[in-house]
Amino acid sequence: MNVPYLLLDIDGVLIPFPQGDGSIPATHVRHEVVLDGRAPEDPVTVWLNPAHGPMLTDMFRSVPLTLVWCTSWRRDATTLIGPLLGLPALAYVDLPHPKITTPHPNGYLWKRDYVDAWLGNEPAVWIDDDFTPLDHEWAAQRTAVGFPTLLVQPDAHIGLQPEHLTQVTSWARALSGDIASPVPAAAPGREVP
Ligand SMILES: [Mg+2]
């Protein structure tokens, strides 16, 4: 099996949405970035957790995964957000700009049809804060037909946590066969060495 993709969202995952009172997790640091095609005097404020870069880097050292941005930041993910976290230049899914007023125009995440086509039959873990039950059904169906798919869904106001990457790591290890050998069960009349 090919090395699985890790599709990574940004808004609601690396950049949490403010709570009702406008607060952001204390772990996050304020940055101002200038989006591609925007004037330098028109920056966007973003909040990033400096621990996320090392967390992701450590994970890639321990399990085989190919990280690809999958976000409405598109190329700006690679040129603006990744470097602020110390990540190398990464590929990104070149999502279109659909005219939609909800992230779930058909009851499921708007990115999914593009991701489905982009992935083909490759295994993938996808971290996004915006999946619906229909997306989880899609992942289960892909897995059932032999294309392992894991969806990981952080709380949009908290964002990516270490346990999410633990979940990704366990899934990737199991796929690669790098799992601990089970302890042999004792059989009647036979000694277990
Ligand atoms: Mg999001």
Boltz pocket constraint, residues with backbone or C-beta under 6 A from the ligand:
constraints:
  - pocket:
      binder: B
      contacts: [[A, 9], [A, 10], [A, 11], [A, 12], [A, 13], [A, 128], [A, 129], [A, 130]]
      max_distance: 6.0
